[in-house]
Amino acid sequence: MKKKERQAILQKIVHEHLVHTQEELQDYLHEYGVRTTQATLSRDLRELKVTKMRDEYGKSRYIKLTTETQGDAEQRLQSALKTVTKSVDVVGFLVIIHTSPSYGNFLAAALDDLRDTPPADILGTIAGHDTVVAFCKDNDQAQVVSDYLSTHI
C-alpha cells in the first residue's frame, strides 16, 4: 500500500474513533488491511500532525492538529505556551521547555509547525511527557527562541 493511501486511512481512523495507543491504531489499521511498523506509524503520525492529547474527560487520545495558515500556527503556539508551559531554559544551542504533564508532544507539534520561521526558528524538536527539547542552529539563535517563548508564557 502506498504512503498516501495509508495516511488517508490513518486520518480516517483518528477522526472516527477514540484511539488511546499506537497499538489500538495498528489494530484499526489491520482491520483496513494495512500492516505497518511502529516506526512507520510514528512517522505518519508526525507528518499528519496527529498527536496525543487529553480530551475533555482527561483521557489521552490521538487528535489531528489542524493549522491552515502560518498565522494560525503562531496563534496556536502562543496559546499553547500560555496554557501548558511551565518554564523555558537555554543550554547551549538547545532550548528546554517544561510543560504540564502530558503536553510535551502537543507543544512540540506547535513548535514544529513554525520550523524555519523567525523568531521561532528551530531545526526540530524532541518531546517527552512534560519536556520539549528544541534544537537551534547555534547558541545565539537558542537565546532568541528562548526569549520569544518566554514572552508568551
C-alpha positions as CSV (number, residue, x, y, z in Angstrom):
1,M,0.0,0.0,0.0
2,K,1.2,3.5,-0.9
3,K,2.0,6.0,1.8
4,K,-0.8,8.4,0.8
5,E,-3.4,5.7,1.0
6,R,-2.1,4.5,4.4
7,Q,-2.1,8.1,5.7
8,A,-5.6,8.7,4.4
9,I,-6.8,5.6,6.3
10,L,-4.9,6.7,9.4
11,Q,-6.6,10.1,9.3
12,K,-10.0,8.5,8.9
13,I,-9.3,6.3,12.0
14,V,-8.2,9.2,14.2
15,H,-11.3,11.2,13.0
16,E,-13.8,8.4,13.6
17,H,-12.5,6.6,16.7
18,L,-11.3,7.4,20.1
19,V,-7.8,5.9,19.9
20,H,-5.6,5.9,23.0
21,T,-2.5,4.0,22.0
22,Q,-0.4,3.2,18.9
23,E,-1.3,-0.5,19.5
24,E,-5.0,0.5,19.0
25,L,-4.1,2.4,15.9
26,Q,-2.3,-0.6,14.5
27,D,-5.3,-2.8,15.3
28,Y,-7.6,-0.4,13.4
29,L,-5.1,-0.3,10.5
30,H,-5.1,-4.1,10.4
31,E,-8.9,-4.0,10.1
32,Y,-8.3,-2.0,6.9
33,G,-5.7,-4.5,5.7
34,V,-2.8,-2.2,6.5
35,R,0.3,-3.7,8.0
36,T,3.0,-1.2,9.2
37,T,5.8,-1.0,11.6
38,Q,5.8,1.2,14.7
39,A,8.5,3.4,13.2
40,T,6.4,4.0,10.1
41,L,3.3,4.7,12.2
42,S,5.2,7.2,14.3
43,R,6.5,8.9,11.1
44,D,3.0,9.0,9.6
45,L,1.5,10.5,12.8
46,R,4.1,13.2,12.9
47,E,3.7,14.1,9.1
48,L,-0.1,14.2,9.6
49,K,0.2,16.4,12.7
50,V,-1.6,13.8,14.8
51,T,-0.6,14.0,18.5
52,K,-1.7,12.6,21.8
53,M,-3.6,15.0,24.0
54,R,-6.0,14.8,26.9
55,D,-9.6,15.1,25.8
56,E,-12.4,16.8,27.8
57,Y,-12.7,13.7,30.0
58,G,-9.0,13.8,30.9
59,K,-8.1,10.6,28.9
60,S,-5.2,10.7,26.5
61,R,-6.1,10.1,22.9
62,Y,-4.8,10.8,19.4
63,I,-6.0,14.1,17.9
64,K,-5.3,15.7,14.5
65,L,-3.9,19.2,14.9
66,T,-5.2,21.5,12.2
67,T,-3.3,24.5,11.1
68,E,-4.3,26.2,7.9
69,T,-2.0,29.3,7.8
70,Q,1.2,30.5,9.5
71,G,-0.9,33.0,11.4
72,D,-3.0,30.1,12.8
73,A,0.2,28.2,13.7
74,E,1.6,31.2,15.6
75,Q,-1.7,31.7,17.4
76,R,-1.8,28.0,18.4
77,L,1.8,28.2,19.6
78,Q,1.2,31.3,21.7
79,S,-2.0,29.8,23.1
80,A,-0.1,26.6,24.0
81,L,2.7,28.5,25.6
82,K,0.3,30.4,27.8
83,T,-1.7,27.3,28.9
84,V,0.8,24.5,29.2
85,T,4.3,25.9,29.5
86,K,6.0,26.0,33.0
87,S,9.5,27.2,32.1
88,V,12.0,27.8,29.3
89,D,15.8,27.3,29.7
90,V,18.7,27.5,27.3
91,V,21.6,25.0,27.3
92,G,24.0,25.9,24.5
93,F,22.1,25.5,21.2
94,L,19.2,23.7,22.9
95,V,16.0,25.3,24.3
96,I,14.5,23.2,27.1
97,I,10.8,23.7,27.7
98,H,8.9,22.2,30.6
99,T,5.2,21.7,30.2
100,S,2.3,20.5,32.2
101,P,2.2,16.7,32.4
102,S,1.2,15.0,29.0
103,Y,1.6,18.2,26.9
104,G,5.2,17.7,25.6
105,N,4.1,16.3,22.3
106,F,1.4,19.0,21.9
107,L,3.8,21.8,22.4
108,A,6.5,20.2,20.2
109,A,4.0,19.9,17.3
110,A,3.1,23.6,17.6
111,L,6.8,24.5,17.5
112,D,7.5,22.2,14.6
113,D,4.7,23.9,12.6
114,L,6.8,27.1,12.7
115,R,10.1,25.4,11.9
116,D,12.4,27.8,9.9
117,T,10.1,30.7,10.7
118,P,11.6,33.6,12.7
119,P,11.6,34.2,15.6
120,A,10.7,30.5,16.4
121,D,13.5,29.4,14.0
122,I,14.3,25.9,15.2
123,L,15.8,22.9,13.4
124,G,13.4,20.4,15.2
125,T,12.1,19.1,18.5
126,I,12.1,16.0,20.6
127,A,9.2,15.7,23.1
128,G,8.6,13.7,26.2
129,H,5.8,13.6,28.7
130,D,6.4,17.1,30.1
131,T,9.5,18.3,28.4
132,V,10.4,19.5,24.9
133,V,13.9,20.0,23.6
134,A,14.1,22.4,20.7
135,F,17.3,22.3,18.6
136,C,18.6,25.6,17.2
137,K,21.4,26.4,14.7
138,D,23.6,28.0,17.4
139,N,23.7,29.4,20.9
140,D,22.6,32.9,19.8
141,Q,19.5,31.5,18.0
142,A,18.7,29.4,21.0
143,Q,18.6,32.6,23.1
144,V,16.4,34.4,20.6
145,V,14.0,31.4,20.6
146,S,14.0,31.3,24.4
147,D,13.3,35.0,24.7
148,Y,10.4,34.7,22.2
149,L,8.9,31.7,24.0
150,S,9.4,33.3,27.4
151,T,7.5,36.5,26.4
152,H,4.4,34.3,25.6
153,I,4.2,32.3,28.8
